[in-house]
Structures are given as C-alpha cells and as structure tokens.
C-alpha cells in the first residue's frame, strides 16, 4: 500500500466514524473513556461493532502511514 492509497482509506474510515460520532453524540473528554462511552451510548449492536472496527482500522492505518513516512524520509 502506498501513502496515497493509505490516505484514501483513512479518509473513508474517518468519514464513517464521524457519522457514528454524530448520530450517537460520542463526545468523551478522555480518550481512554471513548470505548466505555460508546458502549453506553450506542444501542444497536451492529453499530457498536462497526465503531470498534473503525477504531481498529483507523489505528492500523495510522501506524502504517507512520511507517511509510519514516521509510520515505530515510530514502531522502
């Protein structure tokens, strides 16, 4: 995967996650409380599972982006 593809996928994940955040008003002040907050607010099991999937995908994509950027920097 290249950086362009990674950005495209991260944007898609972000847009879907943002929609869930708006629908369920998921506004936790402490990042460590986000999952617990979502568990209490999201009533549809499929939406909660999707929230968790998107969270994980976002983290994986961000880590991969960081790795690719370090590789690019080391080549320059």
PDB file of N, CA, C and O in Angstrom:
ATOM      1  N   UNK A   1       0.854  -1.173   0.000  1.00  0.00           N
ATOM      2  CA  UNK A   1       0.000   0.000   0.000  1.00  0.00           C
ATOM      3  C   UNK A   1       0.900   1.236   0.000  1.00  0.00           C
ATOM      4  O   UNK A   1       1.884   1.300   0.737  1.00  0.00           O
ATOM      5  N   UNK A   2       0.557   2.198  -0.821  1.00  0.00           N
ATOM      6  CA  UNK A   2       1.329   3.441  -0.839  1.00  0.00           C
ATOM      7  C   UNK A   2       0.603   4.513  -0.014  1.00  0.00           C
ATOM      8  O   UNK A   2      -0.526   4.318   0.436  1.00  0.00           O
ATOM      9  N   UNK A   3       1.282   5.640   0.166  1.00  0.00           N
ATOM     10  CA  UNK A   3       0.706   6.705   1.008  1.00  0.00           C
ATOM     11  C   UNK A   3      -0.608   7.249   0.445  1.00  0.00           C
ATOM     12  O   UNK A   3      -1.515   7.586   1.206  1.00  0.00           O
ATOM     13  N   UNK A   4      -0.715   7.333  -0.853  1.00  0.00           N
ATOM     14  CA  UNK A   4      -1.941   7.848  -1.463  1.00  0.00           C
ATOM     15  C   UNK A   4      -3.129   6.931  -1.159  1.00  0.00           C
ATOM     16  O   UNK A   4      -4.199   7.404  -0.776  1.00  0.00           O
ATOM     17  N   UNK A   5      -2.941   5.636  -1.327  1.00  0.00           N
ATOM     18  CA  UNK A   5      -3.989   4.663  -1.024  1.00  0.00           C
ATOM     19  C   UNK A   5      -4.318   4.680   0.462  1.00  0.00           C
ATOM     20  O   UNK A   5      -5.485   4.608   0.848  1.00  0.00           O
ATOM     21  N   UNK A   6      -3.309   4.773   1.276  1.00  0.00           N
ATOM     22  CA  UNK A   6      -3.494   4.811   2.721  1.00  0.00           C
ATOM     23  C   UNK A   6      -4.324   6.029   3.124  1.00  0.00           C
ATOM     24  O   UNK A   6      -5.234   5.917   3.946  1.00  0.00           O
ATOM     25  N   UNK A   7      -4.016   7.178   2.556  1.00  0.00           N
ATOM     26  CA  UNK A   7      -4.781   8.399   2.861  1.00  0.00           C
ATOM     27  C   UNK A   7      -6.239   8.248   2.445  1.00  0.00           C
ATOM     28  O   UNK A   7      -7.147   8.646   3.176  1.00  0.00           O
ATOM     29  N   UNK A   8      -6.458   7.667   1.259  1.00  0.00           N
ATOM     30  CA  UNK A   8      -7.821   7.471   0.768  1.00  0.00           C
ATOM     31  C   UNK A   8      -8.613   6.586   1.736  1.00  0.00           C
ATOM     32  O   UNK A   8      -9.762   6.886   2.061  1.00  0.00           O
ATOM     33  N   UNK A   9      -7.996   5.506   2.189  1.00  0.00           N
ATOM     34  CA  UNK A   9      -8.666   4.596   3.112  1.00  0.00           C
ATOM     35  C   UNK A   9      -8.888   5.250   4.474  1.00  0.00           C
ATOM     36  O   UNK A   9      -9.933   5.048   5.091  1.00  0.00           O
ATOM     37  N   UNK A  10      -7.927   6.024   4.943  1.00  0.00           N
ATOM     38  CA  UNK A  10      -8.065   6.705   6.225  1.00  0.00           C
ATOM     39  C   UNK A  10      -9.174   7.752   6.174  1.00  0.00           C
ATOM     40  O   UNK A  10      -9.905   7.929   7.148  1.00  0.00           O
ATOM     41  N   UNK A  11      -9.302   8.434   5.065  1.00  0.00           N
ATOM     42  CA  UNK A  11     -10.387   9.412   4.902  1.00  0.00           C
ATOM     43  C   UNK A  11     -11.738   8.710   4.961  1.00  0.00           C
ATOM     44  O   UNK A  11     -12.663   9.208   5.603  1.00  0.00           O
ATOM     45  N   UNK A  12     -11.865   7.565   4.302  1.00  0.00           N
ATOM     46  CA  UNK A  12     -13.128   6.817   4.311  1.00  0.00           C
ATOM     47  C   UNK A  12     -13.484   6.359   5.726  1.00  0.00           C
ATOM     48  O   UNK A  12     -14.636   6.464   6.147  1.00  0.00           O
ATOM     49  N   UNK A  13     -12.485   5.849   6.457  1.00  0.00           N
ATOM     50  CA  UNK A  13     -12.711   5.420   7.842  1.00  0.00           C
ATOM     51  C   UNK A  13     -13.123   6.614   8.698  1.00  0.00           C
ATOM     52  O   UNK A  13     -14.047   6.514   9.505  1.00  0.00           O
ATOM     53  N   UNK A  14     -12.447   7.726   8.524  1.00  0.00           N
ATOM     54  CA  UNK A  14     -12.743   8.927   9.300  1.00  0.00           C
ATOM     55  C   UNK A  14     -14.160   9.424   9.034  1.00  0.00           C
ATOM     56  O   UNK A  14     -14.865   9.814   9.965  1.00  0.00           O
ATOM     57  N   UNK A  15     -14.578   9.414   7.777  1.00  0.00           N
ATOM     58  CA  UNK A  15     -15.924   9.883   7.440  1.00  0.00           C
ATOM     59  C   UNK A  15     -16.994   8.998   8.070  1.00  0.00           C
ATOM     60  O   UNK A  15     -17.987   9.492   8.605  1.00  0.00           O
ATOM     61  N   UNK A  16     -16.782   7.678   8.000  1.00  0.00           N
ATOM     62  CA  UNK A  16     -17.770   6.772   8.594  1.00  0.00           C
ATOM     63  C   UNK A  16     -17.788   6.897  10.117  1.00  0.00           C
ATOM     64  O   UNK A  16     -18.853   6.867  10.735  1.00  0.00           O
ATOM     65  N   UNK A  17     -16.621   7.034  10.712  1.00  0.00           N
ATOM     66  CA  UNK A  17     -16.532   7.188  12.167  1.00  0.00           C
ATOM     67  C   UNK A  17     -17.189   8.502  12.593  1.00  0.00           C
ATOM     68  O   UNK A  17     -17.896   8.540  13.600  1.00  0.00           O
ATOM     69  N   UNK A  18     -16.966   9.558  11.852  1.00  0.00           N
ATOM     70  CA  UNK A  18     -17.561  10.856  12.164  1.00  0.00           C
ATOM     71  C   UNK A  18     -19.085  10.772  12.138  1.00  0.00           C
ATOM     72  O   UNK A  18     -19.760  11.379  12.969  1.00  0.00           O
ATOM     73  N   UNK A  19     -19.619  10.022  11.185  1.00  0.00           N
ATOM     74  CA  UNK A  19     -21.073   9.856  11.114  1.00  0.00           C
ATOM     75  C   UNK A  19     -21.599   9.156  12.373  1.00  0.00           C
ATOM     76  O   UNK A  19     -22.618   9.564  12.930  1.00  0.00           O
ATOM     77  N   UNK A  20     -20.911   8.113  12.816  1.00  0.00           N
ATOM     78  CA  UNK A  20     -21.339   7.426  14.042  1.00  0.00           C
ATOM     79  C   UNK A  20     -21.224   8.340  15.260  1.00  0.00           C
ATOM     80  O   UNK A  20     -22.091   8.332  16.135  1.00  0.00           O
ATOM     81  N   UNK A  21     -20.171   9.113  15.311  1.00  0.00           N
ATOM     82  CA  UNK A  21     -19.977  10.046  16.429  1.00  0.00           C
ATOM     83  C   UNK A  21     -21.130  11.043  16.497  1.00  0.00           C
ATOM     84  O   UNK A  21     -21.622  11.358  17.580  1.00  0.00           O
ATOM     85  N   UNK A  22     -21.550  11.529  15.352  1.00  0.00           N
ATOM     86  CA  UNK A  22     -22.657  12.491  15.314  1.00  0.00           C
ATOM     87  C   UNK A  22     -23.976  11.848  15.714  1.00  0.00           C
ATOM     88  O   UNK A  22     -24.721  12.395  16.527  1.00  0.00           O
ATOM     89  N   UNK A  23     -24.263  10.679  15.137  1.00  0.00           N
ATOM     90  CA  UNK A  23     -25.536  10.006  15.408  1.00  0.00           C
ATOM     91  C   UNK A  23     -25.695   9.696  16.895  1.00  0.00           C
ATOM     92  O   UNK A  23     -26.764   9.905  17.469  1.00  0.00           O
ATOM     93  N   UNK A  24     -24.633   9.199  17.508  1.00  0.00           N
ATOM     94  CA  UNK A  24     -24.706   8.771  18.905  1.00  0.00           C
ATOM     95  C   UNK A  24     -24.141   9.790  19.896  1.00  0.00           C
ATOM     96  O   UNK A  24     -24.040   9.516  21.092  1.00  0.00           O
ATOM     97  N   UNK A  25     -23.775  10.964  19.386  1.00  0.00           N
ATOM     98  CA  UNK A  25     -23.242  12.032  20.233  1.00  0.00           C
ATOM     99  C   UNK A  25     -22.119  11.506  21.136  1.00  0.00           C
ATOM    100  O   UNK A  25     -22.172  11.625  22.361  1.00  0.00           O
ATOM    101  N   UNK A  26     -21.118  10.931  20.498  1.00  0.00           N
ATOM    102  CA  UNK A  26     -19.992  10.334  21.223  1.00  0.00           C
ATOM    103  C   UNK A  26     -18.916  11.381  21.450  1.00  0.00           C
ATOM    104  O   UNK A  26     -18.022  11.560  20.624  1.00  0.00           O
ATOM    105  N   UNK A  27     -19.011  12.054  22.553  1.00  0.00           N
ATOM    106  CA  UNK A  27     -18.060  13.117  22.867  1.00  0.00           C
ATOM    107  C   UNK A  27     -17.453  12.866  24.248  1.00  0.00           C
ATOM    108  O   UNK A  27     -17.848  13.486  25.235  1.00  0.00           O
ATOM    109  N   UNK A  28     -16.492  11.952  24.299  1.00  0.00           N
ATOM    110  CA  UNK A  28     -15.790  11.686  25.552  1.00  0.00           C
ATOM    111  C   UNK A  28     -14.645  12.677  25.674  1.00  0.00           C
ATOM    112  O   UNK A  28     -13.981  12.994  24.688  1.00  0.00           O
ATOM    113  N   UNK A  29     -14.419  13.158  26.872  1.00  0.00           N
ATOM    114  CA  UNK A  29     -13.349  14.127  27.092  1.00  0.00           C
ATOM    115  C   UNK A  29     -11.993  13.461  27.274  1.00  0.00           C
ATOM    116  O   UNK A  29     -10.960  14.062  26.981  1.00  0.00           O
ATOM    117  N   UNK A  30     -11.993  12.245  27.746  1.00  0.00           N
ATOM    118  CA  UNK A  30     -10.755  11.497  27.960  1.00  0.00           C
ATOM    119  C   UNK A  30     -10.678  10.384  26.920  1.00  0.00           C
ATOM    120  O   UNK A  30     -11.575   9.542  26.871  1.00  0.00           O
ATOM    121  N   UNK A  31      -9.641  10.351  26.091  1.00  0.00           N
ATOM    122  CA  UNK A  31      -9.537   9.308  25.060  1.00  0.00           C
ATOM    123  C   UNK A  31      -9.649   7.891  25.618  1.00  0.00           C
ATOM    124  O   UNK A  31     -10.095   6.982  24.917  1.00  0.00           O
ATOM    125  N   UNK A  32      -9.252   7.699  26.862  1.00  0.00           N
ATOM    126  CA  UNK A  32      -9.343   6.374  27.457  1.00  0.00           C
ATOM    127  C   UNK A  32     -10.778   5.986  27.794  1.00  0.00           C
ATOM    128  O   UNK A  32     -11.055   4.816  28.060  1.00  0.00           O
ATOM    129  N   UNK A  33     -11.687   6.946  27.785  1.00  0.00           N
ATOM    130  CA  UNK A  33     -13.095   6.687  28.084  1.00  0.00           C
ATOM    131  C   UNK A  33     -13.952   6.474  26.831  1.00  0.00           C
ATOM    132  O   UNK A  33     -15.146   6.195  26.940  1.00  0.00           O
ATOM    133  N   UNK A  34     -13.365   6.599  25.671  1.00  0.00           N
ATOM    134  CA  UNK A  34     -14.143   6.558  24.428  1.00  0.00           C
ATOM    135  C   UNK A  34     -14.902   5.245  24.270  1.00  0.00           C
ATOM    136  O   UNK A  34     -16.095   5.261  23.965  1.00  0.00           O
ATOM    137  N   UNK A  35     -14.242   4.120  24.469  1.00  0.00           N
ATOM    138  CA  UNK A  35     -14.897   2.826  24.273  1.00  0.00           C
ATOM    139  C   UNK A  35     -16.036   2.635  25.279  1.00  0.00           C
ATOM    140  O   UNK A  35     -17.129   2.207  24.907  1.00  0.00           O
ATOM    141  N   UNK A  36     -15.787   2.945  26.526  1.00  0.00           N
ATOM    142  CA  UNK A  36     -16.830   2.807  27.556  1.00  0.00           C
ATOM    143  C   UNK A  36     -18.003   3.737  27.255  1.00  0.00           C
ATOM    144  O   UNK A  36     -19.163   3.351  27.404  1.00  0.00           O
ATOM    145  N   UNK A  37     -17.701   4.942  26.837  1.00  0.00           N
ATOM    146  CA  UNK A  37     -18.736   5.917  26.479  1.00  0.00           C
ATOM    147  C   UNK A  37     -19.567   5.392  25.312  1.00  0.00           C
ATOM    148  O   UNK A  37     -20.796   5.468  25.333  1.00  0.00           O
ATOM    149  N   UNK A  38     -18.894   4.863  24.300  1.00  0.00           N
ATOM    150  CA  UNK A  38     -19.595   4.318  23.130  1.00  0.00           C
ATOM    151  C   UNK A  38     -20.469   3.127  23.528  1.00  0.00           C
ATOM    152  O   UNK A  38     -21.588   2.981  23.036  1.00  0.00           O
ATOM    153  N   UNK A  39     -19.960   2.291  24.406  1.00  0.00           N
ATOM    154  CA  UNK A  39     -20.714   1.114  24.842  1.00  0.00           C
ATOM    155  C   UNK A  39     -22.032   1.531  25.492  1.00  0.00           C
ATOM    156  O   UNK A  39     -23.048   0.858  25.319  1.00  0.00           O
ATOM    157  N   UNK A  40     -22.019   2.617  26.223  1.00  0.00           N
ATOM    158  CA  UNK A  40     -23.224   3.098  26.895  1.00  0.00           C
ATOM    159  C   UNK A  40     -24.189   3.785  25.937  1.00  0.00           C
ATOM    160  O   UNK A  40     -25.404   3.692  26.107  1.00  0.00           O
ATOM    161  N   UNK A  41     -23.654   4.477  24.929  1.00  0.00           N
ATOM    162  CA  UNK A  41     -24.497   5.311  24.064  1.00  0.00           C
ATOM    163  C   UNK A  41     -25.012   4.601  22.822  1.00  0.00           C
ATOM    164  O   UNK A  41     -26.123   4.878  22.370  1.00  0.00           O
ATOM    165  N   UNK A  42     -24.228   3.695  22.268  1.00  0.00           N
ATOM    166  CA  UNK A  42     -24.633   3.032  21.022  1.00  0.00           C
ATOM    167  C   UNK A  42     -25.564   1.869  21.360  1.00  0.00           C
ATOM    168  O   UNK A  42     -25.168   0.913  22.028  1.00  0.00           O
ATOM    169  N   UNK A  43     -26.779   1.965  20.897  1.00  0.00           N
ATOM    170  CA  UNK A  43     -27.801   0.980  21.242  1.00  0.00           C
ATOM    171  C   UNK A  43     -27.866  -0.200  20.263  1.00  0.00           C
ATOM    172  O   UNK A  43     -28.260  -1.297  20.660  1.00  0.00           O
ATOM    173  N   UNK A  44     -27.494  -0.003  19.014  1.00  0.00           N
ATOM    174  CA  UNK A  44     -27.556  -1.078  18.028  1.00  0.00           C
ATOM    175  C   UNK A  44     -26.241  -1.860  18.030  1.00  0.00           C
ATOM    176  O   UNK A  44     -25.178  -1.284  17.797  1.00  0.00           O
ATOM    177  N   UNK A  45     -26.307  -3.166  18.292  1.00  0.00           N
ATOM    178  CA  UNK A  45     -25.077  -3.963  18.354  1.00  0.00           C
ATOM    179  C   UNK A  45     -24.212  -3.859  17.100  1.00  0.00           C
ATOM    180  O   UNK A  45     -22.986  -3.804  17.199  1.00  0.00           O
ATOM    181  N   UNK A  46     -24.835  -3.831  15.927  1.00  0.00           N
ATOM    182  CA  UNK A  46     -24.048  -3.723  14.684  1.00  0.00           C
ATOM    183  C   UNK A  46     -23.302  -2.400  14.598  1.00  0.00           C
ATOM    184  O   UNK A  46     -22.179  -2.350  14.096  1.00  0.00           O
ATOM    185  N   UNK A  47     -23.918  -1.332  15.083  1.00  0.00           N
ATOM    186  CA  UNK A  47     -23.245  -0.035  15.088  1.00  0.00           C
ATOM    187  C   UNK A  47     -22.077  -0.032  16.068  1.00  0.00           C
ATOM    188  O   UNK A  47     -21.037   0.570  15.799  1.00  0.00           O
ATOM    189  N   UNK A  48     -22.249  -0.706  17.205  1.00  0.00           N
ATOM    190  CA  UNK A  48     -21.153  -0.761  18.182  1.00  0.00           C
ATOM    191  C   UNK A  48     -19.976  -1.565  17.617  1.00  0.00           C
ATOM    192  O   UNK A  48     -18.820  -1.165  17.750  1.00  0.00           O
ATOM    193  N   UNK A  49     -20.283  -2.686  16.995  1.00  0.00           N
ATOM    194  CA  UNK A  49     -19.223  -3.491  16.373  1.00  0.00           C
ATOM    195  C   UNK A  49     -18.529  -2.682  15.285  1.00  0.00           C
ATOM    196  O   UNK A  49     -17.303  -2.706  15.174  1.00  0.00           O
ATOM    197  N   UNK A  50     -19.306  -1.972  14.491  1.00  0.00           N
ATOM    198  CA  UNK A  50     -18.700  -1.161  13.424  1.00  0.00           C
ATOM    199  C   UNK A  50     -17.833  -0.061  14.018  1.00  0.00           C
ATOM    200  O   UNK A  50     -16.770   0.240  13.477  1.00  0.00           O
ATOM    201  N   UNK A  51     -18.262   0.541  15.113  1.00  0.00           N
ATOM    202  CA  UNK A  51     -17.464   1.549  15.792  1.00  0.00           C
ATOM    203  C   UNK A  51     -16.116   0.970  16.205  1.00  0.00           C
ATOM    204  O   UNK A  51     -15.077   1.599  16.004  1.00  0.00           O
ATOM    205  N   UNK A  52     -16.134  -0.223  16.780  1.00  0.00           N
ATOM    206  CA  UNK A  52     -14.888  -0.871  17.187  1.00  0.00           C
ATOM    207  C   UNK A  52     -14.014  -1.208  15.976  1.00  0.00           C
ATOM    208  O   UNK A  52     -12.797  -1.031  16.016  1.00  0.00           O
ATOM    209  N   UNK A  53     -14.635  -1.689  14.911  1.00  0.00           N
ATOM    210  CA  UNK A  53     -13.879  -1.998  13.691  1.00  0.00           C
ATOM    211  C   UNK A  53     -13.206  -0.753  13.128  1.00  0.00           C
ATOM    212  O   UNK A  53     -12.031  -0.775  12.764  1.00  0.00           O
ATOM    213  N   UNK A  54     -13.963   0.318  13.066  1.00  0.00           N
ATOM    214  CA  UNK A  54     -13.414   1.572  12.533  1.00  0.00           C
ATOM    215  C   UNK A  54     -12.288   2.094  13.418  1.00  0.00           C
ATOM    216  O   UNK A  54     -11.292   2.619  12.920  1.00  0.00           O
ATOM    217  N   UNK A  55     -12.449   1.949  14.722  1.00  0.00           N
ATOM    218  CA  UNK A  55     -11.394   2.370  15.645  1.00  0.00           C
ATOM    219  C   UNK A  55     -10.110   1.603  15.369  1.00  0.00           C
ATOM    220  O   UNK A  55      -9.029   2.188  15.303  1.00  0.00           O
ATOM    221  N   UNK A  56     -10.234   0.310  15.210  1.00  0.00           N
ATOM    222  CA  UNK A  56      -9.070  -0.532  14.953  1.00  0.00           C
ATOM    223  C   UNK A  56      -8.473  -0.242  13.579  1.00  0.00           C
ATOM    224  O   UNK A  56      -7.254  -0.138  13.438  1.00  0.00           O
ATOM    225  N   UNK A  57      -9.327  -0.112  12.569  1.00  0.00           N
ATOM    226  CA  UNK A  57      -8.830   0.201  11.226  1.00  0.00           C
ATOM    227  C   UNK A  57      -8.094   1.532  11.215  1.00  0.00           C
ATOM    228  O   UNK A  57      -7.033   1.653  10.603  1.00  0.00           O
ATOM    229  N   UNK A  58      -8.650   2.518  11.883  1.00  0.00           N
ATOM    230  CA  UNK A  58      -8.001   3.825  11.947  1.00  0.00           C
ATOM    231  C   UNK A  58      -6.624   3.738  12.582  1.00  0.00           C
ATOM    232  O   UNK A  58      -5.668   4.350  12.107  1.00  0.00           O
ATOM    233  N   UNK A  59      -6.536   2.980  13.647  1.00  0.00           N
ATOM    234  CA  UNK A  59      -5.249   2.817  14.337  1.00  0.00           C
ATOM    235  C   UNK A  59      -4.232   2.110  13.446  1.00  0.00           C
ATOM    236  O   UNK A  59      -3.078   2.529  13.367  1.00  0.00           O
ATOM    237  N   UNK A  60      -4.657   1.042  12.777  1.00  0.00           N
ATOM    238  CA  UNK A  60      -3.762   0.294  11.885  1.00  0.00           C
ATOM    239  C   UNK A  60      -3.302   1.167  10.729  1.00  0.00           C
ATOM    240  O   UNK A  60      -2.121   1.172  10.381  1.00  0.00           O
ATOM    241  N   UNK A  61      -4.231   1.906  10.133  1.00  0.00           N
ATOM    242  CA  UNK A  61      -3.870   2.783   9.015  1.00  0.00           C
ATOM    243  C   UNK A  61      -2.919   3.886   9.462  1.00  0.00           C
ATOM    244  O   UNK A  61      -1.976   4.221   8.746  1.00  0.00           O
ATOM    245  N   UNK A  62      -3.159   4.445  10.633  1.00  0.00           N
ATOM    246  CA  UNK A  62      -2.265   5.492  11.143  1.00  0.00           C
ATOM    247  C   UNK A  62      -0.864   4.939  11.390  1.00  0.00           C
ATOM    248  O   UNK A  62       0.129   5.587  11.061  1.00  0.00           O
ATOM    249  N   UNK A  63      -0.786   3.748  11.967  1.00  0.00           N
ATOM    250  CA  UNK A  63       0.519   3.123  12.207  1.00  0.00           C
ATOM    251  C   UNK A  63       1.243   2.834  10.897  1.00  0.00           C
ATOM    252  O   UNK A  63       2.447   3.061  10.776  1.00  0.00           O
ATOM    253  N   UNK A  64       0.500   2.335   9.928  1.00  0.00           N
ATOM    254  CA  UNK A  64       1.105   2.039   8.616  1.00  0.00           C
ATOM    255  C   UNK A  64       1.568   3.326   7.941  1.00  0.00           C
ATOM    256  O   UNK A  64       2.632   3.354   7.322  1.00  0.00           O
ATOM    257  N   UNK A  65       0.784   4.380   8.054  1.00  0.00           N
ATOM    258  CA  UNK A  65       1.181   5.670   7.492  1.00  0.00           C
ATOM    259  C   UNK A  65       2.459   6.186   8.115  1.00  0.00           C
ATOM    260  O   UNK A  65       3.338   6.700   7.423  1.00  0.00           O
ATOM    261  N   UNK A  66       2.557   6.050   9.413  1.00  0.00           N
ATOM    262  CA  UNK A  66       3.770   6.479  10.120  1.00  0.00           C
ATOM    263  C   UNK A  66       4.985   5.675   9.634  1.00  0.00           C
ATOM    264  O   UNK A  66       6.063   6.227   9.415  1.00  0.00           O
ATOM    265  N   UNK A  67       4.786   4.365   9.472  1.00  0.00           N
ATOM    266  CA  UNK A  67       5.870   3.504   8.996  1.00  0.00           C
ATOM    267  C   UNK A  67       6.308   3.905   7.590  1.00  0.00           C
ATOM    268  O   UNK A  67       7.504   4.013   7.318  1.00  0.00           O
ATOM    269  N   UNK A  68       5.343   4.125   6.694  1.00  0.00           N
ATOM    270  CA  UNK A  68       5.670   4.511   5.325  1.00  0.00           C
ATOM    271  C   UNK A  68       6.365   5.868   5.261  1.00  0.00           C
ATOM    272  O   UNK A  68       7.286   6.060   4.467  1.00  0.00           O
ATOM    273  N   UNK A  69       5.926   6.801   6.091  1.00  0.00           N
ATOM    274  CA  UNK A  69       6.556   8.120   6.103  1.00  0.00           C
ATOM    275  C   UNK A  69       7.998   8.031   6.580  1.00  0.00           C
ATOM    276  O   UNK A  69       8.865   8.731   6.056  1.00  0.00           O
ATOM    277  N   UNK A  70       8.266   7.183   7.565  1.00  0.00           N
ATOM    278  CA  UNK A  70       9.645   7.001   8.034  1.00  0.00           C
ATOM    279  C   UNK A  70      10.514   6.394   6.941  1.00  0.00           C
ATOM    280  O   UNK A  70      11.672   6.780   6.780  1.00  0.00           O
ATOM    281  N   UNK A  71       9.962   5.452   6.195  1.00  0.00           N
ATOM    282  CA  UNK A  71      10.709   4.859   5.089  1.00  0.00           C
ATOM    283  C   UNK A  71      11.020   5.916   4.040  1.00  0.00           C
ATOM    284  O   UNK A  71      12.152   6.011   3.566  1.00  0.00           O
ATOM    285  N   UNK A  72      10.018   6.709   3.676  1.00  0.00           N
ATOM    286  CA  UNK A  72      10.236   7.777   2.689  1.00  0.00           C
ATOM    287  C   UNK A  72      11.301   8.766   3.159  1.00  0.00           C
ATOM    288  O   UNK A  72      12.160   9.181   2.380  1.00  0.00           O
ATOM    289  N   UNK A  73      11.240   9.137   4.432  1.00  0.00           N
ATOM    290  CA  UNK A  73      12.218  10.094   4.971  1.00  0.00           C
ATOM    291  C   UNK A  73      13.615   9.516   4.944  1.00  0.00           C
ATOM    292  O   UNK A  73      14.579  10.233   4.676  1.00  0.00           O
ATOM    293  N   UNK A  74      13.738   8.237   5.216  1.00  0.00           N
ATOM    294  CA  UNK A  74      15.075   7.622   5.222  1.00  0.00           C
ATOM    295  C   UNK A  74      15.646   7.506   3.809  1.00  0.00           C
ATOM    296  O   UNK A  74      16.861   7.405   3.638  1.00  0.00           O
ATOM    297  N   UNK A  75      14.784   7.519   2.805  1.00  0.00           N
ATOM    298  CA  UNK A  75      15.247   7.434   1.410  1.00  0.00           C
ATOM    299  C   UNK A  75      15.670   8.791   0.856  1.00  0.00           C
ATOM    300  O   UNK A  75      16.382   8.865  -0.145  1.00  0.00           O
ATOM    301  N   UNK A  76      15.231   9.852   1.507  1.00  0.00           N
ATOM    302  CA  UNK A  76      15.544  11.211   1.018  1.00  0.00           C
ATOM    303  C   UNK A  76      16.797  11.753   1.612  1.00  0.00           C
ATOM    304  O   UNK A  76      17.191  12.877   1.302  1.00  0.00           O
TER     305      UNK A  76
END
